[in-house]
């Protein structure tokens, strides 16, 4: 593959480096990608790869690299439904499967420290040497690494550090413009990190649009941006002073550009979490009228912090409603480590004890998510088309 092929969104003067644009980066047309996720596919730290297998507007995902599960279908492994994306052992197999060198190699791991291991560096440098652009969602910026910069210049490819913040002069403080957003705003928060908030937000937006309710999503993490999110910022890479302002800015952009019936904002971490504090800024910056809480009933401790017990859905709801002028309108279940019977029981128990609508977005119809929203915002119902009413 020529590193300057028409599938690349980058022009020759930018070869070797892709500085962060003012807004989420432009969509390449017909770009193909392999997602590297060795040892983490299907796990919490593989959430970027998991998300790209389930949804990608930006890239055609050709394969996922994780030798532990080589030979499986990625969709069948994650969700029990085949999607034609194979899990392969290494980059050599991925290129052979594609029949050519794919355009992009995406780093699909998302460890808590956001850093590359030595083994991961080797794979990404191999991809560069083969002529693949690299998409990096980690806190470790590869454009600041001399070895990666030199390799990209030699191979005439680009490296995109998705989490690199905009220049300070381009960041936004909270201004109060969020009060000009007159459509309902819904935040999808959770009880832990890597618990499925982005997946639920994505499925909710899709289900609302399918029912004739114009919905748009504002992303708050690197995976949503890599997937092709039009509005959003990687909040955990920002100076805290600007986080709520950047959330507000993206909400206002989405409202002014899309004229939606509802805006759904992706949560990060959990309001109760000792390390991932973005949820507080999301609540302050987006001023949601409603919140949906994602919870994993089988988790006993926080994903990356085994010394910390998991909160209950009820305790998180109480904290959210005490912290912000909002209300929780429903709970969504992450069914990890659960049998179908246990999912049924968890939904019924949470519904009974919380007095709220409860569903599992991945195993239940999307209509249950829509009904959750319509119960809270009945004024949205008249916007349904005659074909979907």
C-alpha positions as CSV (number, residue, x, y, z in Angstrom):
1,X,0.0,0.0,0.0
2,X,1.2,3.5,-0.8
3,X,1.3,5.5,2.5
4,X,-0.2,8.4,0.5
5,X,-3.0,6.5,-1.1
6,X,-6.4,8.1,-1.7
7,X,-7.7,6.2,1.4
8,X,-5.6,8.4,3.7
9,X,-7.0,11.6,5.0
10,X,-3.6,13.1,5.3
11,X,-1.6,15.0,2.7
12,X,2.1,14.6,2.1
13,X,3.3,17.7,4.1
14,X,1.7,16.0,7.2
15,X,3.5,12.7,6.9
16,X,4.9,11.4,10.2
17,X,2.7,13.5,12.4
18,X,-1.0,14.3,12.9
19,X,-1.6,17.2,15.3
20,X,-4.8,17.3,17.1
21,X,-7.4,19.3,15.2
22,X,-9.7,21.9,16.9
23,X,-12.6,19.4,16.7
24,X,-12.9,15.6,16.3
25,X,-10.7,14.6,13.3
26,X,-12.1,14.3,9.8
27,X,-13.5,11.0,8.5
28,X,-11.4,9.1,6.0
29,X,-13.3,7.5,3.1
30,X,-13.2,3.8,2.8
31,X,-10.3,3.4,5.2
32,X,-9.5,-0.2,6.3
33,X,-8.1,-1.0,9.8
34,X,-6.8,-3.7,12.0
35,X,-7.3,-3.4,15.7
36,X,-4.5,-4.6,18.0
37,X,-5.7,-6.0,21.3
38,X,-3.3,-8.7,22.3
39,X,-4.3,-10.4,25.6
40,X,-7.2,-7.9,26.2
41,X,-9.9,-8.5,23.7
42,X,-13.2,-8.9,25.5
43,X,-11.7,-7.7,28.7
44,X,-12.1,-4.3,30.4
45,X,-8.8,-3.0,29.2
46,X,-9.7,-4.0,25.7
47,X,-12.7,-1.7,25.6
48,X,-11.5,0.3,22.6
49,X,-11.2,-2.9,20.5
50,X,-14.6,-4.1,21.9
51,X,-16.2,-0.8,20.9
52,X,-14.8,-0.8,17.4
53,X,-16.0,-4.4,16.8
54,X,-19.5,-3.3,17.8
55,X,-19.6,0.0,16.0
56,X,-17.4,2.0,13.7
57,X,-18.4,4.8,11.4
58,X,-14.9,5.8,10.6
59,X,-13.1,2.6,9.6
60,X,-13.9,-0.7,8.0
61,X,-12.6,-3.1,10.7
62,X,-10.9,-6.0,8.9
63,X,-9.7,-8.0,11.9
64,X,-8.7,-8.0,15.6
65,X,-5.4,-9.2,16.8
66,X,-5.4,-11.3,20.0
67,X,-3.6,-14.7,19.8
68,X,-5.6,-16.0,22.8
69,X,-8.8,-16.1,20.7
70,X,-7.4,-16.5,17.2
71,X,-9.8,-18.3,14.8
72,X,-13.0,-16.9,16.5
73,X,-15.4,-14.4,15.0
74,X,-15.1,-11.2,17.0
75,X,-18.8,-10.5,17.1
76,X,-19.7,-14.0,18.2
77,X,-17.1,-13.9,20.9
78,X,-18.3,-10.6,22.3
79,X,-22.0,-10.8,21.9
80,X,-22.9,-14.2,20.5
81,X,-23.7,-12.8,17.1
82,X,-21.2,-13.3,14.2
83,X,-20.2,-10.1,12.4
84,X,-17.6,-11.4,10.0
85,X,-14.6,-9.8,11.7
86,X,-12.1,-12.5,12.5
87,X,-9.8,-12.6,15.5
88,X,-6.3,-13.3,14.3
89,X,-3.0,-14.2,15.9
90,X,-0.7,-11.4,14.6
91,X,-0.2,-8.7,12.0
92,X,1.3,-11.1,9.5
93,X,-2.0,-13.1,9.5
94,X,-4.0,-9.9,9.3
95,X,-2.3,-8.7,6.2
96,X,-2.6,-12.1,4.6
97,X,-6.3,-12.2,5.4
98,X,-6.8,-8.7,4.0
99,X,-4.9,-9.5,0.8
100,X,-3.0,-6.2,1.1
101,X,-1.6,-4.0,3.8
102,X,-4.6,-2.3,5.5
103,X,-4.6,1.5,5.8
104,X,-4.6,1.7,9.6
105,X,-3.4,-0.1,12.7
106,X,-5.4,0.9,15.7
107,X,-4.2,0.4,19.2
108,X,-7.2,-1.2,20.8
109,X,-6.0,-1.6,24.3
110,X,-6.9,0.9,27.0
111,X,-5.0,0.2,30.3
112,X,-5.6,2.3,33.3
113,X,-2.1,3.9,33.1
114,X,-2.5,4.7,29.4
115,X,1.0,3.5,28.6
116,X,2.5,1.1,26.1
117,X,4.4,-2.1,27.1
118,X,7.6,-3.0,25.3
119,X,5.7,-5.8,23.4
120,X,3.0,-3.4,22.3
121,X,5.6,-1.0,21.0
122,X,7.1,-3.7,18.8
123,X,3.8,-4.5,17.2
124,X,2.9,-0.8,16.5
125,X,6.4,-0.1,15.1
126,X,6.0,-3.2,12.9
127,X,2.7,-1.8,11.5
128,X,4.4,1.5,10.7
129,X,7.3,-0.3,9.0
130,X,4.8,-2.1,6.8
131,X,3.2,1.2,5.7
132,X,0.2,1.4,8.1
133,X,-0.9,4.7,9.7
134,X,-1.3,4.3,13.5
135,X,-4.2,5.5,15.6
136,X,-3.2,5.8,19.2
137,X,-5.8,6.4,22.0
138,X,-3.4,6.1,24.9
139,X,-2.2,8.8,27.3
140,X,1.3,8.2,25.9
141,X,1.6,10.4,22.8
142,X,3.6,8.6,20.1
143,X,4.3,11.8,18.3
144,X,6.5,12.8,21.3
145,X,8.5,9.5,21.0
146,X,11.6,9.9,18.8
147,X,11.6,6.2,17.8
148,X,8.0,6.4,16.5
149,X,8.5,9.8,14.9
150,X,11.5,8.5,13.0
151,X,9.8,5.3,12.0
152,X,6.8,7.2,10.6
153,X,8.9,9.6,8.7
154,X,10.8,6.7,7.0
155,X,7.6,4.9,6.2
156,X,5.8,8.1,5.2
157,X,2.8,7.4,7.3
158,X,1.0,9.3,10.1
159,X,0.5,8.8,13.8
160,X,-2.7,10.2,15.3
161,X,-2.6,10.7,19.1
162,X,-6.4,10.9,19.7
163,X,-6.1,11.9,23.3
164,X,-3.8,14.9,22.7
165,X,-5.7,18.0,23.8
166,X,-6.2,21.0,21.7
167,X,-3.9,24.0,22.4
168,X,-4.9,25.8,25.6
169,X,-6.0,28.8,23.6
170,X,-8.6,26.7,21.8
171,X,-10.1,25.1,25.0
172,X,-13.3,26.3,26.5
173,X,-14.2,27.3,30.1
174,X,-17.8,26.8,31.2
175,X,-19.8,29.8,29.9
176,X,-23.5,29.1,30.6
177,X,-24.3,28.5,27.0
178,X,-25.6,25.1,27.9
179,X,-28.8,26.8,29.0
180,X,-29.4,27.7,25.4
181,X,-29.7,24.0,24.6
182,X,-33.5,23.5,24.8
183,X,-33.9,19.8,23.8
184,X,-33.7,17.1,26.5
185,X,-30.2,16.0,27.5
186,X,-29.5,12.5,28.8
187,X,-26.2,11.4,30.4
188,X,-25.3,7.7,30.5
189,X,-23.3,7.3,33.7
190,X,-22.2,4.2,35.5
191,X,-21.0,2.5,38.7
192,X,-17.4,1.8,37.4
193,X,-15.1,2.4,34.5
194,X,-15.2,0.2,31.4
195,X,-18.7,-0.9,32.3
196,X,-20.5,-0.3,29.0
197,X,-21.6,3.4,29.2
198,X,-20.4,4.1,25.6
199,X,-22.1,1.0,24.2
200,X,-25.4,1.8,25.9
201,X,-25.2,5.5,24.8
202,X,-24.5,4.4,21.2
203,X,-27.4,1.8,21.2
204,X,-29.7,4.4,22.7
205,X,-29.0,6.9,20.0
206,X,-29.4,4.3,17.3
207,X,-32.7,3.1,18.7
208,X,-34.1,6.6,19.1
209,X,-33.2,7.5,15.5
210,X,-34.8,4.3,14.3
211,X,-38.0,5.3,16.0
212,X,-38.0,8.7,14.4
213,X,-36.6,10.7,17.3
214,X,-33.6,12.7,16.1
215,X,-30.9,11.9,18.6
216,X,-27.2,12.8,18.6
217,X,-24.4,11.6,20.8
218,X,-21.6,13.6,22.5
219,X,-18.6,11.5,23.2
220,X,-16.3,12.0,26.1
221,X,-13.6,9.4,25.6
222,X,-11.0,8.3,23.0
223,X,-12.9,5.3,21.8
224,X,-16.0,7.3,20.7
225,X,-13.7,9.6,18.7
226,X,-11.9,6.7,17.0
227,X,-15.3,5.1,16.2
228,X,-16.2,8.3,14.3
229,X,-18.1,10.4,16.8
230,X,-18.8,13.8,15.3
231,X,-19.0,15.6,18.7
232,X,-16.8,15.0,21.7
233,X,-13.5,15.3,23.4
234,X,-11.2,12.9,25.4
235,X,-11.9,14.5,28.8
236,X,-9.4,12.5,30.9
237,X,-6.6,14.2,29.0
238,X,-7.7,17.7,29.7
239,X,-6.7,20.1,32.5
240,X,-9.6,19.9,34.9
241,X,-10.4,23.7,34.6
242,X,-11.5,23.1,31.0
243,X,-13.4,19.8,31.3
244,X,-16.9,21.1,32.0
245,X,-16.4,23.8,29.5
246,X,-15.4,21.4,26.7
247,X,-18.4,19.2,27.5
248,X,-20.6,22.3,27.3
249,X,-19.0,23.4,24.0
250,X,-19.6,20.0,22.4
251,X,-23.2,19.9,23.6
252,X,-23.8,23.4,22.1
253,X,-22.1,22.5,18.8
254,X,-24.3,19.3,18.5
255,X,-27.5,21.3,19.3
256,X,-26.7,24.1,16.9
257,X,-25.5,21.9,14.0
258,X,-27.9,19.0,14.2
259,X,-31.1,20.5,15.7
260,X,-31.8,17.2,17.6
261,X,-34.8,16.2,19.6
262,X,-32.5,14.8,22.3
263,X,-28.8,14.8,23.0
264,X,-27.1,11.8,24.7
265,X,-23.8,12.3,26.4
266,X,-21.4,9.5,27.2
267,X,-20.3,9.1,30.8
268,X,-16.8,8.3,32.1
269,X,-15.8,6.4,35.1
270,X,-18.3,6.9,37.9
271,X,-19.2,9.8,40.2
272,X,-18.3,7.6,43.2
273,X,-15.0,6.4,41.6
274,X,-11.8,7.4,43.5
275,X,-9.7,7.7,40.3
276,X,-12.0,8.5,37.4
277,X,-13.7,11.8,38.2
278,X,-14.9,13.0,34.8
279,X,-18.5,12.2,35.6
280,X,-18.7,15.2,37.9
281,X,-17.5,17.5,35.1
282,X,-20.0,15.8,32.6
283,X,-22.9,16.5,35.0
284,X,-21.8,20.1,35.5
285,X,-21.0,20.8,31.8
286,X,-23.9,19.1,30.1
287,X,-26.6,19.8,32.7
288,X,-28.7,16.7,31.8
289,X,-32.3,16.6,32.7
290,X,-32.0,12.8,33.0
291,X,-29.4,10.1,33.7
292,X,-29.3,6.4,32.8
293,X,-27.1,4.4,35.1
294,X,-25.1,1.4,33.8
295,X,-24.3,-1.3,36.3
296,X,-22.6,-4.7,36.4
297,X,-24.3,-6.8,39.1
298,X,-21.6,-9.5,39.1
299,X,-18.7,-7.1,39.8
300,X,-17.7,-7.2,43.4
301,X,-14.8,-4.7,43.2
302,X,-13.9,-1.8,40.9
303,X,-12.3,-3.0,37.7
304,X,-8.8,-1.6,38.2
305,X,-9.0,-1.2,41.9
306,X,-9.6,-4.5,43.7
307,X,-9.2,-2.8,47.1
308,X,-12.4,-0.8,46.4
309,X,-15.9,-2.5,46.6
310,X,-18.4,-1.8,43.8
311,X,-21.2,0.6,44.7
312,X,-24.7,-0.6,44.2
313,X,-26.9,0.9,41.5
314,X,-29.0,2.4,44.3
315,X,-26.1,4.1,46.0
316,X,-24.9,5.6,42.7
317,X,-28.3,6.9,41.9
318,X,-28.5,8.6,45.3
319,X,-25.1,10.2,44.8
320,X,-25.9,11.4,41.3
321,X,-29.2,13.0,42.3
322,X,-27.6,14.6,45.3
323,X,-24.7,16.0,43.3
324,X,-26.7,17.4,40.3
325,X,-30.1,18.9,39.5
326,X,-31.2,15.8,37.6
327,X,-33.0,12.6,37.9
328,X,-32.2,9.0,37.1
329,X,-34.7,7.6,34.7
330,X,-33.5,4.0,34.3
331,X,-30.8,1.4,34.8
332,X,-29.0,-0.6,32.2
333,X,-27.4,-3.9,33.1
334,X,-24.0,-5.1,32.0
335,X,-24.4,-8.9,31.8
336,X,-20.7,-9.9,32.1
337,X,-20.3,-13.3,33.8
338,X,-24.1,-13.7,33.9
339,X,-26.3,-16.5,32.5
340,X,-29.5,-15.7,30.7
341,X,-31.5,-16.6,33.8
342,X,-29.3,-14.4,36.0
343,X,-29.8,-11.5,33.6
344,X,-33.6,-11.9,33.9
345,X,-33.3,-12.0,37.7
346,X,-31.1,-9.0,37.8
347,X,-33.4,-6.9,35.7
348,X,-36.5,-7.9,37.7
349,X,-34.7,-7.3,41.1
350,X,-33.4,-3.9,40.1
351,X,-36.7,-2.9,38.7
352,X,-38.5,-3.9,41.9
353,X,-36.1,-2.4,44.4
354,X,-35.4,0.9,42.5
355,X,-38.8,1.5,41.0
356,X,-37.3,2.3,37.6
357,X,-37.2,0.9,34.1
358,X,-34.4,-1.6,33.8
359,X,-33.0,-3.4,30.7
360,X,-29.9,-5.0,29.2
361,X,-29.1,-3.1,26.0
362,X,-27.2,-6.0,24.4
363,X,-29.7,-8.8,25.0
364,X,-33.0,-6.9,25.0
365,X,-34.8,-5.0,22.2
366,X,-33.7,-1.4,21.7
367,X,-37.4,-0.4,22.1
368,X,-36.9,-0.9,25.9
369,X,-34.3,1.9,25.8
370,X,-36.6,4.1,23.8
371,X,-39.5,3.4,26.1
372,X,-37.3,4.4,29.1
373,X,-36.8,7.8,27.4
374,X,-40.4,8.3,26.4
375,X,-41.6,7.6,29.9
376,X,-39.4,10.4,31.1
377,X,-40.0,12.7,28.2
378,X,-43.5,12.0,26.8
379,X,-43.3,15.2,24.7
380,X,-40.9,13.4,22.4
381,X,-43.6,10.9,21.4
382,X,-45.5,13.1,18.9
383,X,-42.3,13.4,16.9
384,X,-42.6,9.7,15.9
385,X,-43.3,9.1,12.3
386,X,-46.4,7.3,11.2
387,X,-44.3,4.4,10.1
388,X,-42.7,3.8,13.5
389,X,-45.5,4.8,15.8
